[in-house]
Amino acid sequence: MIDRKGFSIRLEQHLIKIYGEVKTTQEIKQLSNDLLEFVESKIKKDPFKIVNSLEKWSENDVILISYPDSIIEEKRKPLATLKKFLDKHCVNMISIVHILPFFPSSSDQGFSVEDYYSVNKNFGSWDDIKQISQKFSIMGDVVINHGSSKSKWFENFVSGSGPGSKYFLTADNNLDLSSVTRPRTSKLLSKVETVNGEKYVWCTFSEDQVDYDFENSEVLKEFISIISFYLDNGISVFRFDAVAFLWKKIGSSCVNLPETHEIVRLFRTVIDYLSSSAILVTETNTPARENVTYFGNANEAHWIYNFSLPPILIYTILKGDSSYLEKLTMSLPPAQLGAAYLNFIASHDGIGLRPCEGMLSKNEIKKLISKMSENGGEVSYRTNKDNKKAPYEINISLFDAMQETFTGNKDFHFERFLCIHIIMLSLEGVPAFYMHSLFGTKNDHNLYAKTNRKRDLNRHVFKIDSLKEIIDDENNHGSFIFYKLKSLIAIRKKQKAFHPNAVQFTLHLGKNFYGIWRQSLDKSQSIFCITNVTNKDREFPLMDINLIGFDQWKDLITNEAISDIHSKIILKPYQTIWVSNK
């Protein structure tokens, strides 16, 4: 943690790099002083100062992703119901809960925020958030790129006065914006009648989600205020939504620009200064080469989402060929100390296809899309630079995604589903489970038919009584999955070699097996994670991995000792072994 003088120097350096072309030296100096004064007034040092960044997270950390109303019951607000579920089932299983946007919102399931300082009264209150934070760290969304067209800030933009009236980005409708990277097919500019005449506002995601103008430093100050407010109300992990699109420069792609990276670095400096335990996460749904740049020099995101993992892992298992996943884990650089990957294979959004560009060919992506469609999924599109539609994501429940392989094999459905989660638990980084993955939820076609939103296929809402029936019924597939995952997580949490920053080395075991070697930071524990990625029994020679003869080895999952390190073992379809010397 830096001192006041160091913080002041860094703050001004960030601001010069961001605003050097649009503000005078004196303006930047004044802005720096204003921010310093504000942050100093809000700072609350943690009672136990963390000196070593490795202590911010460990093998004990597991994330649960949930909407505030993923579980509902009568006569109780959803956030209180969520707490009830977490307290009963997740205390020793989950350490961090990502509660998806719980603010007043006009669209996009919470991501079109009307008021960042309020909790949607239909969900509960800030007190509910604070109550959950007593037992779990809370990840909250900083929806930083855009705000709702129904917000008070945007009303003030239209009327020309009041808070937020100058927060939104406008552009000349006659400009050539063909080079702008698009995540959607909607129009980039939306016409709005204001008191100052006709304006065209920038809308990266939808007409209801209007982009902020970060050239206006008041926007930057507002979001620093929002982060401070979140810290005061129980949020300690900050997910910067759609942050890659933050800064715009006409003639560029308007994604991953240098100013965007510098703004992330500034927020990292501010967050580190405000709290020694807070964590900044960047949500950048881009190809892997672009995504990893948000580590910076261990001075941007603490965590970045491993967006390439879901499509590549799914493709690997459905084809029964480890070379794709092997290529991914060999390509990704180890996270620097003070940073980590956030691994996930299912979320509230779909399976992103941009992150597998360069790793899957166009024909392989088409093959994946075709199979996911056969398994009940839908495809969402974006507009590319030649103004043509291109696939953006696949919308499907993960359980249904695993029901049939590329060859049409429907056997071993459960095994495939568990397999991909065990692989995720094995990898370098912090694992995250979507609520519906805990129970193997199927596509919700009824909800999709009702809303006509493709993402709703994978956004089922549980009634708490029906969820209790699932958990309590040992013959229900959801119960089997829940307790199996819970057992695997319990095993993982005891292994030093599964620290998010522990050594990871990809093994070359042929296309039938995927393998990695993990070693604890103190080098005391090694775990060889070996998976049969096919639908057939496979003989695996233990001689293919370096099991030191002086150590005692066992499979952590079955708890079976390995008596002969020179023997061959049979791995069943989609079976994983965690061979450890501890």
N, C-alpha and C positions, 0 to 999 in steps of 0.2 A: 504494500500500500504506500502511495507516494504522499509526501508532506504538502502543506499548503503552497509553498513556493514552487515546488515541482509541478503541482497541479496547475497553478496559474500559468507557468511557462508552456506546458503542454497544451493547455486550452487555447492560448493565443496562437501557437503554432498550427493547430488544427484549423482555426478560423482563417488564418492567412491562406492556407492551402485551399479552403473551400470558397472563400469570398474575395480572394486577392484580385480577381478580375472585375468584380462588380461593386466593391466598396473601397473607400479611402482608408489609409492607414489609421487615421483618427477614428473613423467609424468602427473599424475592427477592434481597436483598443477599447473603445467604449463598450462594445458588445462583450468583449472578454471580461471587462470589469463587472458588467451587469450579471453575466452568468456566474462569475466567481462569487459575487455577493449572494446570489440566489442559492447556489449549491451549498455555500457555507451556512446559510440559514436553515438548511434542511438536513444537513449531515447528521447521521446517527451511527456512530461506530458500533460494530458488533461487540457484545460483551466478551467474546473470545476471538481475538484477532487471529486470522489465519495467515501465516507467513508463507507456507509452502503451498503453491497452487495445486499440487497433486491431492491435497487434503480437501479440496472443494468437492470432489466426487470420488467414488470408489466402486469396487465390484458389488457393493450393496445397493447401488442406485439402479432402479428400474422405473420407467415412466408409464403411466396410464393416460391415454388420450380419450377424452369424453366430452360430449356436449353437456351443458348444464342441465339439460332436460332429457338426457339419454335414458334415464329411469324416472318414471313418474308414479305417483300414487294420489289417491283422493285426500283432500284436506291437509296437504302438506306441499310446500313450495319445492320445486325440483332440486334446488341446491341443498336443502335440508335432507331430501331423500338420497341424493348422491352421497352426502356425508354418512348417512345411516348405512348405506351399502359399503362404503370404504371402511368405516369403523368395524363392521362385522366381518368382512371378507379379505381386506387388503392391507391391514396394518403391518404384517410381517412379509408382505409380498411386494408392495409398491412403496417407493419412497417419494416420488414426484407425481403430481396429478396435473396434467395439462387440461385445464378447463377451457374449452373453446369459447369464443366471445360471448360474454354474459351481459353485454351492454345493451341499451336501447338501440335497435337497428331497424332499417327499412327493407333490407334484402340480403341475399347471399348468406343466409343462415348465420347472421351475426357480424359478417365482415363488411357491412356497410354501416358504420357506427354513427349514431346520431349524437351521443353524449359519452365521452370517455370517462367522465367523472361519476357516472351513475351505473347502478346495476338494474337491469330490466326487472321491473317489479313483479313480472310474471314468474321470474326465476327465484327471487329472494332479495337479499340485501348484502351490503358489505360485511355485515356481521356474520352472515353465513360463510362468506369467503374467509374471514378471519378464523372462524370456528374450524374449518377444514384445515387451515394452515397450522393449527396446533399439533397435528399428528403427521401432516404431509407438507412437503414443499409444494408451492403452487406455481405452475407455469401459466402466465397470462399473455394474451396477444396484444402487442403494440401494433395496431393496424395503422402503419405509418405512411403508406403511400397515398391513401385516399380516404375520403369521408363521405357520408351520406348527403345526397342532394335534398334530403328532408330535414337535415340538421339545422339548428339555430344559426350555426356559423354560415351555412350556405344561404339561409334566408337573409342574413345580414349582407352577404355578397350581392345578392339580388337588389337589396334596398340601398346598398352603397355605404352603410355605416354600421358601427357596432363591432363587438368582438368577432373575429374571424372573417370580417368583410374583405380582407386582402390576403386570405390564406390560400386561395384556389388559383390554379394555373390556367391561363388563357393563351390562345395562340391564333395567329392569322389563318383563316380558313383556306387561303390561297397558297399557303406554303406547301412545298413538296415534302411530305412526311413518309414517303415510301420506304425509307431505310429503317424506320422504327420497328423494333421487334415487338410482335403482338402475341399475347397469350389467349386472345379471344377473336371472334369473328365480327363483333359489334363495331360501330363506327368509333374512330379514335377521338374525334371532336364532336361535341354536342352543343347545339345552339340554345342559348338562354337569353331571354329578354330581361334586362336589368334596368334600373333607374338611370344608368349611364349609357343606355342603348344596347344594341345587340352584341352579345359576346359569345365566343366559342370556347368552351371549357374542355380541358384535356381529360379523357376518360379511358384509362388503360384497360379496365376490366368491364365496366358497364356504364350506361348513362346515369345510373343511380350512385355510382362510385366515382366521385370527382377527385382528381389528383391534386395534392397540395403543391404549392410553389415554394420549394425550399431555398430559392434565391432570396426570398423574404425571410430574414433571420428571425422574425417574430414567430414563424412556424417552428423553427428549431427550438426557440425558447419555450414554446408551448409544450412540445413533446418532452423536454427535460422536466417541466413541471408535472406532466402526466406520469412520467417514470417515478419521480419522487413521491407522488400521490399513491401510486401502486405499491411502492415499498412500505409506505405507512399503513397500507391496508392488507398486508399479508402476502403480497406477490414477491417472489424472490428470483424467479427465472423468467426472463423477458424474451418472448418470441417475436422478432421483428418481421412481421408479415410483408411479403412482396417487396422487400427492401431493395432488391436489385434494380427496380424501376424508378428509384427515388429522384434522381437528377436527370434533367432533360437538356439536351443540346441539339438544336436543329441541325440536320445533316448527319447525325450519328444514329446508332441503333437505340439510344436512350436506355440502355441496360448495361449494368456493371461499369458505369463511368467512373473515372478517378475521383470525382467529387463525392460520389456515392460511397466509395470505400473510405474516404476521409471522414465523412459523416459517421459511418459505423465506428471508425477509430475514435472519434470524439465521444460518441455515446459510451464506448467501452471505457474510456478514461473517466467519464462522469460516473458510470455505474460502479467501477472499481473504487472510486473515491467515496461514493455514498455508502457502499457496503462491501465488506471484505468477503462475503459469502454469496452475493448476487451473481447471476450467470446471464450472459447475453447470447441468444441463439438467433442465427440468421436463417430465414426461410427463403431460399433462392433456388427455385425449381428450374435449373439450367443444366446443360451438359457438364459432366464431372470436371472437366478441365477448368471451366469457369467457376463452378461451385467451390472448389478447394481454395480459390484465391481469397475467399472470405475468412480464412485463417489469418491472412496477412502475415506479418512476422510475429505471430503469437500476440498481436495487438489489435485484432478485430474481434471476431466472434470467439467466445469461449467454446461454443459448440456449433457445428454446421450439420444440417440434415444430409444423410447419405442417400440422396435422391436416386442415384443409379441402382441402388440395391434392390428395390421391389421388382422392377421389370426384368433385371438380369437374373435374379434368383428364381423368379417364377419361370422364366424361359428355360433356365438350366434344368429345373426339376421336370417340367413338362416334356422336354426333349430327352432327358436322361443323359446329359452330356455336361461334364463339369468344366469344360474349357472356357465357357462364357464367364462363369463366376470366378474362375481362376484368373482370367484376364483382368477382371475388375479389381480383385483384391491385390493383384500385382501392380496395377496401375496407380492405385490410390497411395499417396505418400503417407507415412506415419504422421499422426497428429503431433505437433510440437508440444512439449511440456507446457501446461497452461491452456491447452485446447484439447478437444476431443470430437469424434464423430457422434452424431445421434443416429442410431440405426433403427429403421422401421421397415415394415413390409406391408402395412395397411394403415390407413388413416381416414379422416373424414372426407378427404378428397379422393380422386381416382389414382390409378397407377400412371404416373407421369411418363410420357414417351420422349420428351426432349432430353431427359437425362441419359437415355440409352443411345443417343446419336453418337456415332463413331464406334459403338460397341456392338450394336446389332445393325445388319444391313437393312435396306428398305424392304427387301423381300422377307427378311426375318421378322421385321416389325409387322408387316402385313399378315404373316403367319400367326403371330401372337394375337393380333386383333381378331382374326378369323376364329381362332379357337376360343377366345374370350367371349365372342359373340355367340358361339355355339353353347358356351357354358352359361348363357343368360345375361351377358354384359352388354353395355352400350359404349359408344365412342363419342367423345367430345372433340371439337375441332378448334383450330386457331387460323388466322390469316397470315400466310408467310409473305416474304418480301416481293414475290411476283404476283401478289394479290390473289393467290389460290388457297383453297382450304387445305390444311394439313392436320393430321391427327395429333391431338394434344394430350389426351389422357383416356384411359379405359376405366369405365365406371362399373364396378362389380364387387360383390363381397368376396373376401379372400377365400372363404371356405368353398364357394361355388367356383372360384377361379381354379381350384385344385381338383375339381371333380373328374376331369378327363384329360389325358395326355394328348400330345400331337398325333399319336398313332391310334387314338380312339380308345385307349385302355381306361376303364373305369374302376378297376381293382385298386386297392390300397389308397382310397381317397383320404381316410383319416391319417394314414402313415405319411402321405405327402404333406398334408396340412401341418402335422406336428414337425415334420422334417425341416420345413423352411423356418419354423420358429426356433428349433434347436440350433440351426446354423446361425441365425441372427444372434442368439444368446452366446455363441462361440466367438463372435467377431470382435475385433478392437472397437471400442466405443461404448456408449450408453444405450441399452436396448429400450425400445418404446413399443407398447402394445396398445392397439386400438381396442376400445371397449368390446366391440363385436368379435374381435379375434379371440377373446377369452372364452367365448361360448360357441364359436363356429356358426355364427349367425348367417343365414342364407339371404339371398337377394330379396329385398322387400318390394315385390312387384306391385303390391296394392298401394304403397306409399308413392311409388313412381307414377302410377296411373292417376293418382289423386293430384299430384303437384306438377307433373310433367317435367320434373327436374331430374336429370340422369343421375346425379350424385346421390339422390335420395334412395337409390337402390341399396346403398350401403350405409344408410342412416336410420335404421330401424329404431323405434322408441319402445323400450320395454315398460310394461306395467310391472310394478314391483312384485305383485303376487305371482305373475307368470314367470318372472325371473327366479323367484324363490322355488317354484316348482321345478324349473330346469336344474338348479343347483342341487336340490334335495333328491332328485330322481336319479339314482345310479345307473338306470337303464337309458337315460337321455344322453344323446351324443354331446350336448352342451355341457353337462355335468362331467362327463369323462374328460373332455378337453380342458375344462377349467381346472380340475384337480391335477391333471397331468402337467399342465403348464405351471401350476403353482408348485408342484414337486420339483420340476426342472429348475425353476427360479431359485428355490430354496437351496438346491445343490450348488448352483452357480454362485450364489452370494457368499459361499464359504471358501471360494478359491481365489487366492491372491493373483494367480495367473490370468484371471478374468478381469483384473483392474482395467478400466477403459484405456489406459495408456501402457499396459503391459505389452511386451514385444509380440509382434505377429509376423510370421514368416509363412508364405504360401508354399505348400508342398506340391511336387509334381508326381502324381500317382496314376496317371492315365485318365481317360475320359469317364470311366465308370465310378471313380471316387473323387470326392473333393476333400482336401485336407489342409489344415493350417496347424502350425506350432505356436502355442502361446507360452511365454515365459514371464514370471513375475518380475517386478522391478528390482527386487533384491536377489534374483536368480535362484531362489530356493525351490521354486515349483515350476515344472514343465507340464503342459497338457497338450497332447496330440489329439486334435479334433478331426475324426475321419468319418465321412458320410458316404454311404452307397446311394448314389443319385439315380439309380435305375430301379425297375420293377422286377428284378430277378435277384435271387441269392447270388452273392459274389464272394469269392475266396480272396481274402486279403492277407498277404504275407507281412508279418510284423517286422521282418528284416528290411522292409522298404522305409521304415522310420527309425530314427536313431534312439532306441531305448537303451539308456546306459545300464550296463550289466550289474553295477553295484547297487542300483536302486530297486525298490519294490514298487511294481506297477500294478494298477488296477483300473477298471472302467468305472468312472464315477457314477454313471447312469444306472448300471446294473449292480454296482458294488462288487463285481466279480474280480478276483485277483488274476493276474496274468502270470502263470507259473513258468512259462517258457517263452522268452522274448524272441526266439528263433522260429516259432511255430506259425502256422497259418490259421486264421479264424474266418468263420463264415459270417458275413454281414447280410442280414435280411433286407428285403426291399426298403429303401429309404431309411435304413437304420443308421444312427450316429453313435459312435463311441467317443467318450472323453477319457483317454488313457493318461493317467496322472501318476506322478511319483510321490504324491502326498495324500 
